[in-house]
C-alpha cells in the first residue's frame, strides 16, 4: 500500500490519460458534422481492442470457410481467420454522430477476395452507400451509392 501511495501522482496522471483516450470520441461529437455531409470533419480517436466493442449486426463466411467478416455498432468491419479464430484485419468506417458509421450488413465474395459492408454510413438523411474492400489489403475498392455534395431540399 505504501508503494501505491508514493506513486499516487503517477497513477493519477495515468488514469487521466486513459480517461482522455476513452472519452476522446465523446468530445469529438461536440464539433458536429460539416455542412456537406453528416460525417465529422475532424479526426476521431479510435482505440482498437482487437475485438468488437458493440453489437455485431452483420456476419458472413467465404465459400471455402477460410475467412469470416463481421460488422457492427462499433463502426468497424473485422476480418477473421476461421481456422484459428485470429483477427486478420480491422477496417475503420468513417464516423459521424450516432449512429453514422454503424455497420448493419457484412458480406464476403465466394472466393474471399472482396468484402462488402453497409449500414448507416455517411449520413443521417438516409443515404447509405455500400463500401467494397479488398480483403488482403483492407483498401477501399469502390463505394456504391449516391454521393451527396450539398444539403439542398
C-alpha positions in Angstrom: 0.0 0.0 0.0 2.9 2.3 0.8 4.3 1.8 -2.7 1.0 2.8 -4.3 0.7 5.9 -2.0 4.2 7.0 -3.1 3.3 6.7 -6.8 -0.1 8.4 -6.5 0.8 11.3 -8.8 2.0 8.9 -11.5 -1.1 6.8 -11.1 -3.4 9.9 -11.3 -1.7 11.0 -14.5 -2.0 7.5 -16.0 -5.7 7.4 -15.1 -6.2 10.9 -16.6 -4.5 9.9 -19.8 -6.7 6.7 -20.0 -9.8 8.8 -19.4 -8.8 11.1 -22.2 -8.4 8.2 -24.6 -11.7 6.7 -23.7 -13.6 9.9 -23.7 -11.9 11.4 -26.7 -14.7 10.4 -29.2 -17.3 12.0 -26.9 -15.6 15.3 -27.2 -15.4 15.0 -31.0 -19.2 14.7 -31.1 -19.4 18.3 -29.9 -17.8 19.5 -33.1 -20.7 18.4 -35.2 -20.8 17.3 -38.8 -19.7 19.5 -41.7 -22.3 21.2 -43.9 -21.8 19.0 -47.0 -22.3 15.6 -45.3 -23.0 14.1 -41.9 -19.5 12.8 -41.2 -17.2 14.6 -38.8 -14.7 16.9 -40.5 -12.0 16.3 -37.8 -10.3 13.0 -36.9 -11.9 10.9 -34.1 -9.7 8.9 -31.9 -10.3 5.2 -32.2 -8.7 2.6 -29.8 -8.6 -0.9 -31.3 -9.0 -3.6 -28.6 -8.8 -6.4 -31.2 -12.5 -7.3 -31.0 -15.9 -5.8 -31.4 -17.0 -3.5 -28.6 -20.6 -3.1 -29.7 -23.4 -5.2 -31.1 -22.3 -7.3 -34.1 -25.0 -7.0 -36.8 -23.5 -8.5 -39.9 -21.6 -11.7 -40.3 -20.5 -13.8 -43.3 -18.1 -16.5 -44.3 -16.5 -17.2 -47.7 -17.4 -20.3 -49.8 -14.4 -22.4 -48.6 -14.8 -21.4 -44.9 -11.4 -19.7 -44.7 -12.4 -16.2 -43.8 -15.2 -14.6 -41.8 -16.2 -11.0 -41.8 -18.2 -9.2 -39.1 -19.5 -5.6 -38.8 -21.3 -3.8 -36.1 -22.2 -0.9 -33.9 -18.6 -0.1 -33.0 -18.2 1.2 -36.6 -15.7 -1.4 -37.7 -15.5 -4.3 -40.1 -13.3 -7.1 -39.0 -11.8 -10.0 -41.0 -11.1 -13.2 -39.2 -9.3 -16.5 -39.9 -11.9 -19.3 -39.4 -9.2 -21.9 -38.9 -7.7 -20.4 -35.8 -10.1 -17.6 -34.9 -7.4 -14.9 -35.2 -8.3 -11.3 -36.2 -6.6 -10.6 -39.5 -7.6 -7.0 -40.2 -9.8 -4.2 -38.8 -11.3 -1.7 -41.2 -12.5 1.6 -39.6 -15.6 3.1 -41.2 -16.0 6.9 -41.5 -17.9 8.2 -38.5 -20.3 10.9 -37.5 -22.9 11.5 -34.8 -24.6 8.3 -33.6 -25.4 6.1 -35.5 -23.5 7.4 -38.5 -20.9 4.7 -39.2 -22.7 1.7 -37.8 -22.4 -1.4 -39.9 -25.6 -3.4 -40.2 -24.6 -5.8 -43.0 -21.4 -7.5 -44.0 -20.7 -9.9 -46.8 -17.7 -11.6 -48.5 -17.4 -12.8 -52.0 -17.4 -16.5 -52.6 -13.6 -16.6 -53.4 -12.9 -14.4 -50.3 -11.3 -11.6 -52.1 -13.8 -8.8 -51.6 -15.6 -7.6 -48.5 -18.9 -5.6 -48.7 -20.2 -3.5 -45.8 -23.3 -1.4 -45.4 -25.4 0.2 -42.8 -26.0 3.7 -41.6 -23.0 5.1 -43.5 -22.1 8.7 -44.2 -25.4 10.5 -43.5 -28.3 11.0 -41.1 -30.6 11.7 -44.0 -30.9 8.1 -45.1 -28.1 7.9 -47.7 -26.4 4.6 -47.1 -23.6 3.7 -49.6 -22.1 0.3 -49.6 -18.4 0.0 -49.2 -16.3 -2.7 -51.1 -12.9 -3.5 -49.6 -10.1 -5.7 -50.7 -9.8 -8.4 -48.1 -6.0 -8.8 -48.4 -5.1 -5.1 -48.0 -8.2 -3.6 -46.4 -8.2 -0.9 -49.1 -11.4 0.7 -50.3 -12.1 -0.7 -53.8 -15.4 1.0 -54.5 -18.2 2.9 -53.0 -21.7 2.1 -54.3 -24.4 4.7 -53.7 -25.3 8.3 -54.3 -22.8 10.9 -53.3 -24.4 14.0 -51.7 -22.4 17.2 -52.4 -24.8 19.7 -50.9 -27.7 19.7 -48.4 -30.4 21.1 -50.7 -34.1 20.3 -50.3 
